Amino acid sequence: MKGNFPIQKLRELQTPFYFYDTDILRNTLELVKKESVRYGYHIHYAVKANANPRILSIIREYGLGADCVSGGEIKAALQAGFPAQKIVFAGVGKADWEINLGLDNDIFCFNAESIPELEVINDLATAKGKTASVALRINPEVDAHTHHYITTGLKENKFGINLSQLNDVIDTLKRLSNVKLIGLHFHIGSQLTDLTPYHGLCARINDLQDQLAKQRIIVEHINVGGGLGIDYHHPNRQAYPDFKEYFGIFHRLLKLRPEQSLHFEPGRSIVGQCGSLITKVLYVKEGSTKKFVIVDAGMTDLLRPALYQAYHKIENITSDREIESYDVVGPICESSDCFGKAVDLNEVKRGDLLALRSAGAYGEIMASQYNCRPLSLAYFSDNL
Ligand code: LLP
């Protein structure tokens, strides 16, 4: 089974380009709303997954907040109309101008990752006569069992405050007059398809909350980050992540204090399946043992396969001929510029269009201009 593409229209466009199916995006947003509203959960879309202005404005229509990791993302979120009061600002290395931007806009919360960062936020807030709301990003030491580049909750990661350092941080907070502790923030990793690590995260948070309660510290909110995975192998059959099961885990296992709110930062699960990278076949080259399909998109357009050996399903959307096996490679001067080995495709000819599926998250936004290549444009199913 292949995806649903308006092939005649796509043929008229300059390749490579991103194609976004807005029905899939909207259905995903309906679903995430439906499954989170029942528990009163707050959703901040992780802008890092895809900051295309049109995508952001569709997401904003559904009332989600934004999770930003840079001043640029804060600007993009504000421009798309996300209310500042629904913006969280995370990141291990926030520059002064970025903190100031957050302060000037009175964003909901800074997710702070270290003592020196808290001190700087305090100084900058003091200079403006403001009080910054902060959540502490705690490293919960829970293994997400995902790719080592995108697992973040382990002790040796650069992210977050280690549990053993928490008391020092709390002591520091007592002397910082212009930051207010309002939350605890966690994120264990990305692309989790086995959700059991979230059970461990809930248990860890429950313990921590008990410990903090003994010191009379009860925060207003808990933020459990993002990470819900998508099905890269079956984007047609499994276009929508299991938000019901995901939120259900937290509802069952996380013990919130009265009045405490729960926040999430999903990125990939919101935008992953709505996007495909469409590329044209330049050449079919016979090697001595295999056939190569050389396409006009490369790792500059979609970096994930080269960087993480990530799998993206590839379909020849303009052919129903017999299936053959090919290595699909791009034109960049790097051996890692390969989208897939021994890929089954309907027989490929020069000029065919291939779709690299599930490319809505960490696709367009991670593109580069290496080899002086222009950035790919984006098109949307509802205004082609
Ligand atoms: N919150 C925090 C603190 C994060 O670090 C991330 C992702 C998210 C939320 C959103 O996670 P998601 O729901 O999208 O899994 N470029 C990589 C993924 C890097 C994820 C970084 N942090 C990839 O292409 O797989």
Boltz pocket constraint, residues with backbone or C-beta under 6 A from the ligand:
constraints:
  - pocket:
      binder: B
      contacts: [[A, 46], [A, 49], [A, 67], [A, 90], [A, 150], [A, 152], [A, 186], [A, 187], [A, 189], [A, 190], [A, 191], [A, 225], [A, 226], [A, 227], [A, 228], [A, 265], [A, 266], [A, 267], [A, 268], [A, 269], [A, 304], [A, 308], [A, 361], [A, 362]]
      max_distance: 6.0
